[in-house]
Amino acid sequence: MSSLKKFLKRKKYLAVPLNLTATNHFEITAKINGVTGRFIVDTGASNTCIGFDKIDHFHLISKTSKIKAAGAGATNMETLVSKKNNIAIGKWKKNKLKIVLFDLVHVNEALTSHQALPVDGIIGADVLKKAKAIIDYKKELLYLKK
């Protein structure tokens, strides 16, 4: 039987290396609007998110939002939304990405308290579904469909 990597390559998937952090999260490097950042891959997050403090860094244009964010022990957090963004993960690219913006301080405090580096945001299920993502936990690879 062929390896998963060879099989997915034939199916036109691109492999992106995952970095396992000290907190047992997978992290990737991605570009938002051409700017490189560090992101946790979170299959349980419904949306891709970036911290308020990174709005200018990633050239995001934000608007008020009625969405309330919750996660990592925090609930009912105020959010903004930014539409029409570009994302590139390795060679995989997507335009017109909606990004939810909220305060990621609690997330980064939790990471740094466990000797992990802070992140710029979270890659959520919205992107993972669009990319038909497959995670190979053993080989620490994220596969995204071209």
VMD Tcl script that builds the backbone (N, CA, C; Angstrom):
set m [mol new atoms 438]
animate dup $m
set s [atomselect $m all]
$s set {name element resname resid chain x y z} {
  {N N MET 1 A 0.840 -1.189 0.000}
  {CA C MET 1 A 0.000 0.000 0.000}
  {C C MET 1 A 0.879 1.244 0.000}
  {N N SER 2 A 0.455 2.236 -0.718}
  {CA C SER 2 A 1.173 3.502 -0.821}
  {C C SER 2 A 1.104 4.267 0.500}
  {N N SER 3 A 2.081 5.104 0.740}
  {CA C SER 3 A 2.058 5.924 1.947}
  {C C SER 3 A 0.980 7.001 1.823}
  {N N LEU 4 A 0.538 7.498 2.955}
  {CA C LEU 4 A -0.466 8.557 2.964}
  {C C LEU 4 A 0.031 9.764 2.172}
  {N N LYS 5 A 1.294 10.123 2.360}
  {CA C LYS 5 A 1.859 11.287 1.680}
  {C C LYS 5 A 1.785 11.121 0.156}
  {N N LYS 6 A 2.154 9.949 -0.350}
  {CA C LYS 6 A 2.116 9.708 -1.795}
  {C C LYS 6 A 0.676 9.705 -2.305}
  {N N PHE 7 A -0.207 9.084 -1.537}
  {CA C PHE 7 A -1.613 9.026 -1.924}
  {C C PHE 7 A -2.203 10.429 -2.025}
  {N N LEU 8 A -1.971 11.250 -1.006}
  {CA C LEU 8 A -2.535 12.599 -0.998}
  {C C LEU 8 A -1.880 13.492 -2.049}
  {N N LYS 9 A -0.637 13.266 -2.342}
  {CA C LYS 9 A 0.030 14.030 -3.407}
  {C C LYS 9 A -0.651 13.747 -4.748}
  {N N ARG 10 A -0.988 12.478 -4.983}
  {CA C ARG 10 A -1.699 12.122 -6.219}
  {C C ARG 10 A -3.081 12.768 -6.270}
  {N N LYS 11 A -3.669 12.999 -5.103}
  {CA C LYS 11 A -4.983 13.637 -5.015}
  {C C LYS 11 A -4.880 15.164 -4.994}
  {N N LYS 12 A -3.681 15.674 -5.260}
  {CA C LYS 12 A -3.406 17.123 -5.345}
  {C C LYS 12 A -3.503 17.846 -4.012}
  {N N TYR 13 A -3.015 17.202 -2.955}
  {CA C TYR 13 A -2.894 17.835 -1.650}
  {C C TYR 13 A -1.477 18.366 -1.480}
  {N N LEU 14 A -1.358 19.446 -0.761}
  {CA C LEU 14 A -0.065 20.042 -0.422}
  {C C LEU 14 A 0.233 19.752 1.042}
  {N N ALA 15 A 1.467 19.382 1.339}
  {CA C ALA 15 A 1.862 19.085 2.718}
  {C C ALA 15 A 2.482 20.315 3.359}
  {N N VAL 16 A 2.049 20.607 4.582}
  {CA C VAL 16 A 2.576 21.731 5.362}
  {C C VAL 16 A 3.037 21.177 6.710}
  {N N PRO 17 A 4.289 21.458 7.095}
  {CA C PRO 17 A 4.757 20.929 8.385}
  {C C PRO 17 A 4.053 21.587 9.567}
  {N N LEU 18 A 3.761 20.769 10.555}
  {CA C LEU 18 A 3.179 21.234 11.812}
  {C C LEU 18 A 4.264 21.225 12.881}
  {N N ASN 19 A 4.190 22.168 13.783}
  {CA C ASN 19 A 5.118 22.223 14.907}
  {C C ASN 19 A 4.329 21.924 16.179}
  {N N LEU 20 A 4.712 20.873 16.894}
  {CA C LEU 20 A 4.049 20.531 18.149}
  {C C LEU 20 A 4.668 21.368 19.258}
  {N N THR 21 A 3.839 22.162 19.931}
  {CA C THR 21 A 4.338 23.080 20.960}
  {C C THR 21 A 4.436 22.387 22.315}
  {N N ALA 22 A 4.993 23.084 23.264}
  {CA C ALA 22 A 5.115 22.576 24.633}
  {C C ALA 22 A 3.744 22.332 25.271}
  {N N THR 23 A 2.708 22.969 24.747}
  {CA C THR 23 A 1.353 22.797 25.275}
  {C C THR 23 A 0.574 21.730 24.512}
  {N N ASN 24 A 1.257 21.016 23.617}
  {CA C ASN 24 A 0.657 19.939 22.827}
  {C C ASN 24 A -0.327 20.462 21.779}
  {N N HIS 25 A -0.146 21.700 21.346}
  {CA C HIS 25 A -0.919 22.268 20.242}
  {C C HIS 25 A -0.084 22.180 18.976}
  {N N PHE 26 A -0.755 22.020 17.848}
  {CA C PHE 26 A -0.051 22.125 16.575}
  {C C PHE 26 A -0.082 23.573 16.123}
  {N N GLU 27 A 1.036 24.016 15.622}
  {CA C GLU 27 A 1.217 25.397 15.194}
  {C C GLU 27 A 1.748 25.395 13.770}
  {N N ILE 28 A 1.348 26.393 12.985}
  {CA C ILE 28 A 1.862 26.557 11.629}
  {C C ILE 28 A 2.228 28.011 11.397}
  {N N THR 29 A 2.972 28.215 10.343}
  {CA C THR 29 A 3.253 29.554 9.847}
  {C C THR 29 A 2.311 29.788 8.671}
  {N N ALA 30 A 1.668 30.936 8.661}
  {CA C ALA 30 A 0.770 31.296 7.567}
  {C C ALA 30 A 0.960 32.774 7.255}
  {N N LYS 31 A 0.542 33.151 6.064}
  {CA C LYS 31 A 0.575 34.561 5.679}
  {C C LYS 31 A -0.851 35.066 5.551}
  {N N ILE 32 A -1.107 36.180 6.219}
  {CA C ILE 32 A -2.383 36.880 6.102}
  {C C ILE 32 A -2.075 38.208 5.427}
  {N N ASN 33 A -2.705 38.444 4.290}
  {CA C ASN 33 A -2.472 39.672 3.517}
  {C C ASN 33 A -0.977 39.898 3.272}
  {N N GLY 34 A -0.249 38.808 3.036}
  {CA C GLY 34 A 1.174 38.875 2.719}
  {C C GLY 34 A 2.098 38.972 3.912}
  {N N VAL 35 A 1.563 38.988 5.133}
  {CA C VAL 35 A 2.367 39.131 6.345}
  {C C VAL 35 A 2.414 37.786 7.082}
  {N N THR 36 A 3.621 37.334 7.391}
  {CA C THR 36 A 3.815 36.047 8.045}
  {C C THR 36 A 3.477 36.106 9.529}
  {N N GLY 37 A 2.819 35.045 10.010}
  {CA C GLY 37 A 2.484 34.958 11.419}
  {C C GLY 37 A 2.477 33.519 11.900}
  {N N ARG 38 A 2.361 33.368 13.228}
  {CA C ARG 38 A 2.317 32.044 13.874}
  {C C ARG 38 A 0.891 31.794 14.342}
  {N N PHE 39 A 0.365 30.595 14.013}
  {CA C PHE 39 A -1.030 30.283 14.293}
  {C C PHE 39 A -1.182 28.883 14.863}
  {N N ILE 40 A -2.058 28.738 15.838}
  {CA C ILE 40 A -2.446 27.432 16.332}
  {C C ILE 40 A -3.470 26.865 15.356}
  {N N VAL 41 A -3.342 25.583 15.030}
  {CA C VAL 41 A -4.350 24.887 14.231}
  {C C VAL 41 A -5.366 24.327 15.222}
  {N N ASP 42 A -6.619 24.798 15.114}
  {CA C ASP 42 A -7.632 24.415 16.084}
  {C C ASP 42 A -8.893 23.935 15.371}
  {N N THR 43 A -9.043 22.618 15.275}
  {CA C THR 43 A -10.211 22.045 14.602}
  {C C THR 43 A -11.504 22.357 15.342}
  {N N GLY 44 A -11.408 22.721 16.605}
  {CA C GLY 44 A -12.595 23.049 17.399}
  {C C GLY 44 A -13.002 24.498 17.342}
  {N N ALA 45 A -12.167 25.333 16.747}
  {CA C ALA 45 A -12.505 26.757 16.590}
  {C C ALA 45 A -13.314 26.908 15.307}
  {N N SER 46 A -14.482 27.486 15.399}
  {CA C SER 46 A -15.325 27.600 14.210}
  {C C SER 46 A -14.764 28.577 13.183}
  {N N ASN 47 A -14.068 29.601 13.651}
  {CA C ASN 47 A -13.543 30.636 12.754}
  {C C ASN 47 A -12.050 30.845 12.947}
  {N N THR 48 A -11.423 31.319 11.895}
  {CA C THR 48 A -10.042 31.752 11.991}
  {C C THR 48 A -10.038 33.096 12.702}
  {N N CYS 49 A -9.130 33.246 13.655}
  {CA C CYS 49 A -9.115 34.427 14.525}
  {C C CYS 49 A -7.723 35.026 14.600}
  {N N ILE 50 A -7.685 36.315 14.825}
  {CA C ILE 50 A -6.436 37.044 15.062}
  {C C ILE 50 A -6.687 37.992 16.231}
  {N N GLY 51 A -5.652 38.228 17.021}
  {CA C GLY 51 A -5.770 39.112 18.169}
  {C C GLY 51 A -5.925 40.565 17.781}
  {N N PHE 52 A -6.651 41.305 18.615}
  {CA C PHE 52 A -6.824 42.747 18.398}
  {C C PHE 52 A -5.490 43.454 18.186}
  {N N ASP 53 A -4.469 43.026 18.926}
  {CA C ASP 53 A -3.177 43.696 18.861}
  {C C ASP 53 A -2.453 43.498 17.542}
  {N N LYS 54 A -2.985 42.651 16.658}
  {CA C LYS 54 A -2.340 42.359 15.371}
  {C C LYS 54 A -3.102 42.935 14.180}
  {N N ILE 55 A -4.103 43.762 14.435}
  {CA C ILE 55 A -4.910 44.326 13.350}
  {C C ILE 55 A -4.040 45.093 12.358}
  {N N ASP 56 A -3.222 46.001 12.839}
  {CA C ASP 56 A -2.362 46.785 11.955}
  {C C ASP 56 A -1.273 45.913 11.327}
  {N N HIS 57 A -0.722 45.012 12.106}
  {CA C HIS 57 A 0.361 44.135 11.639}
  {C C HIS 57 A -0.044 43.362 10.376}
  {N N PHE 58 A -1.285 42.859 10.349}
  {CA C PHE 58 A -1.759 42.066 9.213}
  {C C PHE 58 A -2.590 42.883 8.219}
  {N N HIS 59 A -2.588 44.198 8.361}
  {CA C HIS 59 A -3.305 45.103 7.440}
  {C C HIS 59 A -4.792 44.743 7.347}
  {N N LEU 60 A -5.417 44.551 8.502}
  {CA C LEU 60 A -6.820 44.167 8.544}
  {C C LEU 60 A -7.708 45.401 8.637}
  {N N ILE 61 A -8.793 45.366 7.916}
  {CA C ILE 61 A -9.808 46.409 8.002}
  {C C ILE 61 A -10.966 45.786 8.760}
  {N N SER 62 A -11.277 46.335 9.932}
  {CA C SER 62 A -12.251 45.684 10.797}
  {C C SER 62 A -13.529 46.491 10.935}
  {N N LYS 63 A -14.588 45.764 11.226}
  {CA C LYS 63 A -15.901 46.349 11.492}
  {C C LYS 63 A -16.450 45.707 12.755}
  {N N THR 64 A -17.396 46.395 13.376}
  {CA C THR 64 A -18.009 45.835 14.578}
  {C C THR 64 A -18.748 44.559 14.219}
  {N N SER 65 A -18.889 43.708 15.217}
  {CA C SER 65 A -19.510 42.414 15.007}
  {C C SER 65 A -20.440 42.088 16.170}
  {N N LYS 66 A -21.509 41.354 15.872}
  {CA C LYS 66 A -22.420 40.898 16.923}
  {C C LYS 66 A -21.981 39.550 17.485}
  {N N ILE 67 A -20.960 38.949 16.859}
  {CA C ILE 67 A -20.457 37.648 17.299}
  {C C ILE 67 A -19.780 37.804 18.656}
  {N N LYS 68 A -20.060 36.883 19.550}
  {CA C LYS 68 A -19.373 36.828 20.844}
  {C C LYS 68 A -18.453 35.615 20.804}
  {N N ALA 69 A -17.203 35.812 21.185}
  {CA C ALA 69 A -16.229 34.724 21.156}
  {C C ALA 69 A -16.178 34.025 22.504}
  {N N ALA 70 A -15.805 32.749 22.449}
  {CA C ALA 70 A -15.608 31.958 23.662}
  {C C ALA 70 A -14.510 30.949 23.394}
  {N N GLY 71 A -13.741 30.652 24.426}
  {CA C GLY 71 A -12.707 29.640 24.279}
  {C C GLY 71 A -11.618 29.812 25.299}
  {N N ALA 72 A -10.903 28.737 25.561}
  {CA C ALA 72 A -9.770 28.727 26.499}
  {C C ALA 72 A -10.146 29.354 27.837}
  {N N GLY 73 A -11.350 29.049 28.317}
  {CA C GLY 73 A -11.766 29.516 29.635}
  {C C GLY 73 A -12.428 30.875 29.649}
  {N N ALA 74 A -12.484 31.560 28.535}
  {CA C ALA 74 A -13.114 32.877 28.470}
  {C C ALA 74 A -14.400 32.769 27.649}
  {N N THR 75 A -15.407 33.551 28.036}
  {CA C THR 75 A -16.671 33.530 27.298}
  {C C THR 75 A -17.188 34.938 27.089}
  {N N ASN 76 A -18.107 35.068 26.124}
  {CA C ASN 76 A -18.811 36.322 25.878}
  {C C ASN 76 A -17.878 37.489 25.575}
  {N N MET 77 A -16.805 37.224 24.831}
  {CA C MET 77 A -15.821 38.266 24.512}
  {C C MET 77 A -16.258 39.053 23.283}
  {N N GLU 78 A -16.041 40.358 23.336}
  {CA C GLU 78 A -16.349 41.233 22.205}
  {C C GLU 78 A -15.440 40.895 21.031}
  {N N THR 79 A -15.985 41.040 19.818}
  {CA C THR 79 A -15.208 40.754 18.612}
  {C C THR 79 A -15.392 41.848 17.571}
  {N N LEU 80 A -14.482 41.848 16.628}
  {CA C LEU 80 A -14.606 42.606 15.394}
  {C C LEU 80 A -14.510 41.585 14.273}
  {N N VAL 81 A -14.845 41.986 13.063}
  {CA C VAL 81 A -14.708 41.087 11.919}
  {C C VAL 81 A -13.989 41.827 10.800}
  {N N SER 82 A -13.154 41.091 10.082}
  {CA C SER 82 A -12.438 41.628 8.937}
  {C C SER 82 A -12.700 40.713 7.747}
  {N N LYS 83 A -13.170 41.287 6.656}
  {CA C LYS 83 A -13.519 40.495 5.468}
  {C C LYS 83 A -12.540 40.779 4.337}
  {N N LYS 84 A -12.597 39.943 3.329}
  {CA C LYS 84 A -11.810 40.098 2.100}
  {C C LYS 84 A -10.307 40.065 2.351}
  {N N ASN 85 A -9.871 39.119 3.181}
  {CA C ASN 85 A -8.454 38.935 3.455}
  {C C ASN 85 A -7.916 37.768 2.637}
  {N N ASN 86 A -6.614 37.761 2.428}
  {CA C ASN 86 A -5.943 36.672 1.729}
  {C C ASN 86 A -5.170 35.855 2.742}
  {N N ILE 87 A -5.160 34.534 2.546}
  {CA C ILE 87 A -4.389 33.649 3.402}
  {C C ILE 87 A -3.557 32.717 2.530}
  {N N ALA 88 A -2.344 32.461 2.974}
  {CA C ALA 88 A -1.460 31.481 2.321}
  {C C ALA 88 A -0.854 30.619 3.413}
  {N N ILE 89 A -1.048 29.319 3.274}
  {CA C ILE 89 A -0.445 28.341 4.172}
  {C C ILE 89 A 0.408 27.456 3.281}
  {N N GLY 90 A 1.711 27.622 3.373}
  {CA C GLY 90 A 2.580 26.953 2.411}
  {C C GLY 90 A 2.231 27.461 1.029}
  {N N LYS 91 A 1.986 26.532 0.090}
  {CA C LYS 91 A 1.615 26.920 -1.277}
  {C C LYS 91 A 0.103 27.013 -1.472}
  {N N TRP 92 A -0.669 26.683 -0.434}
  {CA C TRP 92 A -2.127 26.770 -0.512}
  {C C TRP 92 A -2.545 28.216 -0.267}
  {N N LYS 93 A -3.462 28.727 -1.101}
  {CA C LYS 93 A -3.900 30.121 -0.980}
  {C C LYS 93 A -5.409 30.219 -1.112}
  {N N LYS 94 A -5.952 31.216 -0.422}
  {CA C LYS 94 A -7.391 31.481 -0.502}
  {C C LYS 94 A -7.614 32.980 -0.365}
  {N N ASN 95 A -8.541 33.503 -1.167}
  {CA C ASN 95 A -8.929 34.911 -1.092}
  {C C ASN 95 A -10.283 35.018 -0.403}
  {N N LYS 96 A -10.645 36.231 -0.064}
  {CA C LYS 96 A -11.955 36.541 0.521}
  {C C LYS 96 A -12.197 35.821 1.841}
  {N N LEU 97 A -11.180 35.760 2.673}
  {CA C LEU 97 A -11.296 35.119 3.979}
  {C C LEU 97 A -11.835 36.099 5.011}
  {N N LYS 98 A -12.850 35.652 5.754}
  {CA C LYS 98 A -13.370 36.428 6.881}
  {C C LYS 98 A -12.587 36.000 8.125}
  {N N ILE 99 A -12.117 36.975 8.883}
  {CA C ILE 99 A -11.354 36.710 10.098}
  {C C ILE 99 A -12.053 37.389 11.271}
  {N N VAL 100 A -12.208 36.637 12.349}
  {CA C VAL 100 A -12.769 37.189 13.577}
  {C C VAL 100 A -11.619 37.719 14.424}
  {N N LEU 101 A -11.774 38.914 14.940}
  {CA C LEU 101 A -10.748 39.550 15.758}
  {C C LEU 101 A -11.238 39.640 17.197}
  {N N PHE 102 A -10.389 39.189 18.123}
  {CA C PHE 102 A -10.738 39.319 19.540}
  {C C PHE 102 A -9.471 39.319 20.373}
  {N N ASP 103 A -9.631 39.531 21.654}
  {CA C ASP 103 A -8.500 39.635 22.566}
  {C C ASP 103 A -7.916 38.251 22.843}
  {N N LEU 104 A -6.707 38.007 22.338}
  {CA C LEU 104 A -6.037 36.720 22.519}
  {C C LEU 104 A -5.062 36.724 23.691}
  {N N VAL 105 A -5.114 37.739 24.530}
  {CA C VAL 105 A -4.175 37.838 25.644}
  {C C VAL 105 A -4.257 36.599 26.530}
  {N N HIS 106 A -5.465 36.141 26.852}
  {CA C HIS 106 A -5.613 34.968 27.722}
  {C C HIS 106 A -5.014 33.713 27.090}
  {N N VAL 107 A -5.138 33.590 25.767}
  {CA C VAL 107 A -4.556 32.440 25.056}
  {C C VAL 107 A -3.037 32.494 25.150}
  {N N ASN 108 A -2.468 33.655 24.856}
  {CA C ASN 108 A -1.011 33.785 24.877}
  {C C ASN 108 A -0.436 33.701 26.288}
  {N N GLU 109 A -1.174 34.156 27.274}
  {CA C GLU 109 A -0.713 33.990 28.660}
  {C C GLU 109 A -0.648 32.506 29.026}
  {N N ALA 110 A -1.652 31.757 28.599}
  {CA C ALA 110 A -1.659 30.315 28.873}
  {C C ALA 110 A -0.487 29.635 28.168}
  {N N LEU 111 A -0.216 30.026 26.934}
  {CA C LEU 111 A 0.900 29.431 26.190}
  {C C LEU 111 A 2.239 29.749 26.847}
  {N N THR 112 A 2.465 31.020 27.137}
  {CA C THR 112 A 3.765 31.411 27.684}
  {C C THR 112 A 3.974 30.879 29.100}
  {N N SER 113 A 2.890 30.658 29.847}
  {CA C SER 113 A 3.049 30.098 31.189}
  {C C SER 113 A 3.514 28.639 31.139}
  {N N HIS 114 A 3.377 28.014 29.969}
  {CA C HIS 114 A 3.843 26.637 29.773}
  {C C HIS 114 A 5.063 26.584 28.846}
  {N N GLN 115 A 5.816 27.676 28.786}
  {CA C GLN 115 A 7.042 27.780 28.004}
  {C C GLN 115 A 6.833 27.597 26.491}
  {N N ALA 116 A 5.644 27.939 26.010}
  {CA C ALA 116 A 5.384 27.968 24.574}
  {C C ALA 116 A 5.412 29.428 24.123}
  {N N LEU 117 A 5.664 29.633 22.856}
  {CA C LEU 117 A 5.702 30.989 22.316}
  {C C LEU 117 A 4.295 31.501 22.049}
  {N N PRO 118 A 4.072 32.814 22.174}
  {CA C PRO 118 A 2.750 33.371 21.859}
  {C C PRO 118 A 2.452 33.245 20.365}
  {N N VAL 119 A 1.169 33.296 20.023}
  {CA C VAL 119 A 0.746 33.188 18.628}
  {C C VAL 119 A 0.033 34.461 18.194}
  {N N ASP 120 A -0.060 34.624 16.882}
  {CA C ASP 120 A -0.776 35.762 16.318}
  {C C ASP 120 A -2.263 35.472 16.173}
  {N N GLY 121 A -2.592 34.181 16.086}
  {CA C GLY 121 A -3.986 33.832 15.895}
  {C C GLY 121 A -4.209 32.336 15.859}
  {N N ILE 122 A -5.389 31.994 15.373}
  {CA C ILE 122 A -5.848 30.612 15.331}
  {C C ILE 122 A -6.389 30.331 13.936}
  {N N ILE 123 A -5.952 29.224 13.342}
  {CA C ILE 123 A -6.541 28.759 12.091}
  {C C ILE 123 A -7.681 27.826 12.490}
  {N N GLY 124 A -8.898 28.213 12.134}
  {CA C GLY 124 A -10.075 27.481 12.566}
  {C C GLY 124 A -10.661 26.569 11.504}
  {N N ALA 125 A -11.783 25.956 11.863}
  {CA C ALA 125 A -12.445 24.990 10.999}
  {C C ALA 125 A -12.904 25.603 9.676}
  {N N ASP 126 A -13.170 26.900 9.639}
  {CA C ASP 126 A -13.582 27.527 8.382}
  {C C ASP 126 A -12.531 27.327 7.302}
  {N N VAL 127 A -11.280 27.599 7.615}
  {CA C VAL 127 A -10.184 27.417 6.656}
  {C C VAL 127 A -9.912 25.941 6.431}
  {N N LEU 128 A -9.901 25.166 7.498}
  {CA C LEU 128 A -9.612 23.736 7.376}
  {C C LEU 128 A -10.644 23.034 6.496}
  {N N LYS 129 A -11.910 23.421 6.602}
  {CA C LYS 129 A -12.942 22.839 5.747}
  {C C LYS 129 A -12.765 23.264 4.294}
  {N N LYS 130 A -12.489 24.553 4.058}
  {CA C LYS 130 A -12.284 25.028 2.687}
  {C C LYS 130 A -11.120 24.309 2.021}
  {N N ALA 131 A -10.104 24.006 2.800}
  {CA C ALA 131 A -8.898 23.361 2.264}
  {C C ALA 131 A -9.007 21.842 2.263}
  {N N LYS 132 A -10.141 21.315 2.722}
  {CA C LYS 132 A -10.321 19.862 2.839}
  {C C LYS 132 A -9.136 19.258 3.585}
  {N N ALA 133 A -8.804 19.871 4.704}
  {CA C ALA 133 A -7.597 19.549 5.460}
  {C C ALA 133 A -7.609 18.143 6.043}
  {N N ILE 134 A -6.440 17.563 6.055}
  {CA C ILE 134 A -6.199 16.271 6.685}
  {C C ILE 134 A -4.961 16.438 7.559}
  {N N ILE 135 A -5.057 15.997 8.812}
  {CA C ILE 135 A -3.925 16.095 9.730}
  {C C ILE 135 A -3.328 14.711 9.924}
  {N N ASP 136 A -2.028 14.607 9.653}
  {CA C ASP 136 A -1.279 13.380 9.935}
  {C C ASP 136 A -0.539 13.637 11.248}
  {N N TYR 137 A -1.109 13.140 12.337}
  {CA C TYR 137 A -0.551 13.399 13.662}
  {C C TYR 137 A 0.814 12.748 13.839}
  {N N LYS 138 A 0.987 11.561 13.305}
  {CA C LYS 138 A 2.253 10.851 13.474}
  {C C LYS 138 A 3.396 11.577 12.770}
  {N N LYS 139 A 3.152 12.004 11.535}
  {CA C LYS 139 A 4.212 12.663 10.758}
  {C C LYS 139 A 4.239 14.172 10.977}
  {N N GLU 140 A 3.279 14.685 11.749}
  {CA C GLU 140 A 3.155 16.120 12.024}
  {C C GLU 140 A 3.093 16.954 10.747}
  {N N LEU 141 A 2.120 16.575 9.902}
  {CA C LEU 141 A 1.895 17.262 8.639}
  {C C LEU 141 A 0.415 17.623 8.498}
  {N N LEU 142 A 0.179 18.790 7.931}
  {CA C LEU 142 A -1.161 19.239 7.578}
  {C C LEU 142 A -1.260 19.201 6.063}
  {N N TYR 143 A -2.254 18.491 5.544}
  {CA C TYR 143 A -2.455 18.404 4.104}
  {C C TYR 143 A -3.619 19.282 3.711}
  {N N LEU 144 A -3.418 20.100 2.668}
  {CA C LEU 144 A -4.442 21.007 2.170}
  {C C LEU 144 A -4.637 20.770 0.696}
  {N N LYS 145 A -5.873 20.671 0.250}
  {CA C LYS 145 A -6.196 20.391 -1.152}
  {C C LYS 145 A -5.965 21.643 -2.005}
  {N N LYS 146 A -5.247 21.463 -3.119}
  {CA C LYS 146 A -4.989 22.582 -4.043}
  {C C LYS 146 A -6.273 23.199 -4.530}
}
mol reanalyze $m
mol bondsrecalc $m
mol representation Tube
mol addrep $m
